[in-house]
Amino acid sequence: MKIVIINGPNLNFLNKRNHQIYGGFDLPKIEELITKEFDQIKIEFFQSDDEGTIIDKIHHAPNYFDGLIINPGGFSHSSIAIRDALEICTIPKVEVHLSNISSRETFRRTSITASVCDGYISGLKHISYLSAVYTIIRLKLERS
């Protein structure tokens, strides 16, 4: 099984963001935890601040991966284009957020991208990602 984990804008700067909201792990530490926890799964990590690059990655994902996990960051509240790319993506997909966006500022409470994913995990900090990998594995097994 191969999974791609796509991270959107500013997630490469987690070490500079509010640890109370996002947790104490930076992106390389989260990647290390995932790799150790799921050592039997091939996982590709991808991060970009560019909307078009993220869309291209989503478009090509079904050709190379069995599942997709995405943390669109701020794009989850604003990018209809990423939402549309996710909607046409045919592999199991789960949206994750480190923070509990439903308890954040009003403008962060709505994700326009989550509705076209198979599931949505929010607020568990780094555990959100671990939960998403487990979910993708289970979705893939149940669809086989």
Wavefront OBJ file of the C-alpha trace (Angstrom):
o trace
v 0.000 0.000 0.000
v 1.160 3.500 -0.880
v -0.219 6.697 0.667
v 0.543 10.317 -0.130
v 0.303 12.919 2.626
v -0.139 16.434 1.238
v 0.477 19.431 3.489
v -0.537 22.919 2.495
v 0.686 26.412 3.245
v 2.666 27.276 6.347
v 2.793 23.718 7.665
v 6.542 23.743 7.041
v 6.698 26.417 9.773
v 4.912 24.562 12.569
v 7.895 25.118 14.860
v 7.212 28.877 14.634
v 3.441 28.634 15.188
v 1.410 28.535 18.392
v 2.192 25.199 20.081
v -1.000 25.404 22.164
v -3.020 25.278 18.951
v -0.863 23.132 16.646
v 1.103 20.981 19.082
v 4.808 20.795 19.713
v 5.894 18.767 16.677
v 7.223 20.217 13.459
v 6.493 18.561 10.117
v 9.681 16.416 10.013
v 8.870 15.063 13.506
v 5.294 14.241 12.448
v 6.654 12.476 9.357
v 9.075 10.499 11.520
v 6.273 9.409 13.870
v 4.098 8.286 10.956
v 6.958 6.392 9.306
v 7.792 4.560 12.547
v 4.160 3.773 13.373
v 3.338 2.500 9.874
v 6.647 1.012 8.736
v 4.872 -1.536 6.512
v 3.248 1.228 4.417
v 5.016 3.272 1.745
v 4.285 6.906 2.489
v 5.281 9.928 0.442
v 5.230 13.295 2.179
v 4.608 16.446 0.183
v 4.322 20.078 1.281
v 3.661 23.172 -0.775
v 2.471 26.714 -0.231
v 1.349 26.804 -3.877
v -2.278 25.988 -4.665
v -1.559 24.852 -8.227
v 1.202 22.483 -7.153
v -1.121 20.892 -4.589
v -3.817 20.496 -7.254
v -1.330 18.801 -9.599
v -0.336 16.384 -6.822
v -3.983 15.500 -6.169
v -4.667 15.018 -9.895
v -1.789 12.541 -10.256
v -2.291 10.726 -6.940
v -4.628 7.973 -8.260
v -1.908 6.924 -10.717
v 0.626 6.241 -7.962
v -1.106 5.890 -4.592
v -3.795 3.848 -2.866
v -4.875 6.666 -0.556
v -4.461 10.386 0.056
v -4.288 12.384 3.267
v -4.446 16.146 3.013
v -3.996 19.003 5.426
v -4.880 21.901 3.139
v -4.100 24.415 5.883
v -5.717 27.758 5.086
v -6.762 26.484 1.654
v -9.410 24.335 3.341
v -11.395 27.527 3.962
v -10.851 29.178 0.599
v -9.804 26.941 -2.288
v -12.639 25.813 -4.501
v -9.984 24.574 -6.947
v -8.464 22.179 -4.382
v -11.975 21.099 -3.406
v -12.766 20.304 -7.042
v -9.508 18.360 -7.470
v -10.314 16.303 -4.373
v -13.837 15.672 -5.614
v -12.593 14.036 -8.822
v -9.820 12.099 -7.053
v -10.889 8.446 -7.034
v -8.776 7.020 -4.208
v -9.748 7.069 -0.509
v -8.955 10.460 0.977
v -9.012 11.953 4.456
v -8.607 15.587 5.463
v -6.679 16.314 8.660
v -6.034 19.348 10.806
v -3.759 19.604 13.809
v -6.021 22.112 15.534
v -9.706 21.797 16.267
v -10.880 24.208 13.593
v -14.461 24.150 14.882
v -13.263 25.878 18.046
v -11.126 28.468 16.251
v -11.909 31.846 14.722
v -15.158 32.037 12.761
v -13.375 32.204 9.395
v -11.568 28.911 10.147
v -14.619 26.910 11.224
v -15.786 25.892 7.762
v -13.799 23.555 5.557
v -14.986 23.559 1.958
v -12.606 20.704 1.131
v -13.639 18.203 3.835
v -17.035 17.514 2.293
v -15.476 15.811 -0.749
v -13.164 13.609 1.324
v -14.151 10.244 2.791
v -13.472 11.545 6.269
v -12.227 14.435 8.331
v -10.047 14.398 11.459
v -9.402 17.574 13.424
v -8.022 18.706 16.743
v -5.800 15.809 17.748
v -2.539 17.550 16.858
v -0.025 14.959 15.496
v -2.429 12.128 16.348
v -4.742 13.470 13.611
v -2.219 12.234 11.037
v -1.785 8.820 12.671
v -5.554 8.426 12.783
v -5.821 9.374 9.119
v -3.260 6.761 8.036
v -5.134 4.097 9.992
v -8.393 5.269 8.394
v -6.975 5.101 4.864
v -5.723 1.547 5.506
v -9.154 0.468 6.767
v -10.999 2.200 3.897
v -8.759 0.539 1.340
v -9.182 -2.900 2.928
v -12.948 -2.569 3.089
v -13.156 -1.487 -0.559
v -11.047 -4.431 -1.756
l 1 2 3 4 5 6 7 8 9 10 11 12 13 14 15 16 17 18 19 20 21 22 23 24 25 26 27 28 29 30 31 32 33 34 35 36 37 38 39 40 41 42 43 44 45 46 47 48 49 50 51 52 53 54 55 56 57 58 59 60 61 62 63 64 65 66 67 68 69 70 71 72 73 74 75 76 77 78 79 80 81 82 83 84 85 86 87 88 89 90 91 92 93 94 95 96 97 98 99 100 101 102 103 104 105 106 107 108 109 110 111 112 113 114 115 116 117 118 119 120 121 122 123 124 125 126 127 128 129 130 131 132 133 134 135 136 137 138 139 140 141 142 143 144
